[in-house]
């Protein structure tokens, strides 16, 4: 992991087409970051992505369990 110290208004480039801008640092140390990226690149907080993956996995497992129960009960 690369750790960079930056001031408000400074920009960080990721590759040639993604730009991160430090927009604000509040007193409680919350950082607001602006992200400029091509529309083809999905930008999500990792915590949200992990939550989506967990929900999708749960939904798939739940759906498969229901299908299995229906097969076992002769409804399929």
N, C-alpha and C positions, 0 to 999 in steps of 0.2 A: 504494500500500500504506500502510495506517495502522499506525504503530508505537506501541504503548502500553506504558509501564512499569507493572508491577503487582507487588504483594507477594503472598505466599502467603495464600490465603483471600479475596483480592479477586475480584470477578466482572466479567465483560464481557458485555454484552448485544449480540446480533446480531439486529436486528429486534426483534419483541416476544415471540418464543417460543423463542429459542435463547440459552442462558446458558452461558458458558465460565467455569470456576472454576480459578484457579491453585492446584493442590494441593500441589506440591512443586518445589523447585529444588535439585538435588543439587550436590555439590562439583564434579563434572565438567560442570556447567552443563546437565545434562539436565533438561527441564521436564516435569512431569506435569500434564496439563490435564484437568479433568473437563468433559464435555459433556452438557448437558441439552437435549434437542430432542424434538419430536414423533416418534412412531414412523414417520410417513410420510416423514421426512427421513432419507436414508441418510448416515451419518457415517463417513468413511474418511480415513486419512492420504493425502495427495496421492501420496506415493511408492507406496503400495499400489494406488491407483487407476490410476496410470500403468503399473504392472506388469500389472495385469489387462487394461488396454486393449492393451498390447503382446502379451500371450499370446493374447487373442482375435483380434487382427489376424493373428498368426502362424498360428493354428489355421484361420482362414478361408482364408488364402492357401494353406496346406498342403492343405486339403480341396479347394479349387478346382484346384490343381495335379494332385492325384490324379484328379479327375474328368476333366480335360483329357487326362491320360495314358491313361485308360481309353477315352475317345472316340477318341483317335488310334490306339489299338491295336484298335479295333473291338469293345470289350467292352460298349459301351453301346447 
